[in-house]
Amino acid sequence: MADLAALAADTNLSSNQPNTAPGCMSEPNDSDCVGIMNALGLAFNGAAAQQQTFFNVE
């Protein structure tokens, strides 16, 4: 199951980093993507990959 709440849990969807595309567009230095990439378990912006929280099995 994909958990959309877990995907956005650590992301403020009502704000946008200045001088970047709206939301997370996976630009390397876009801080709007940090929480989303962490939830997907992907390395991003110098941070190592971690265990994903977006998918789970029930």
Secondary structure, DSSP 8 states (H G I E B T S, - for coil): -B-HHHHHTT--TT---TTS-SS----TT-GGGHHHHHHHT--BTTB------SB---
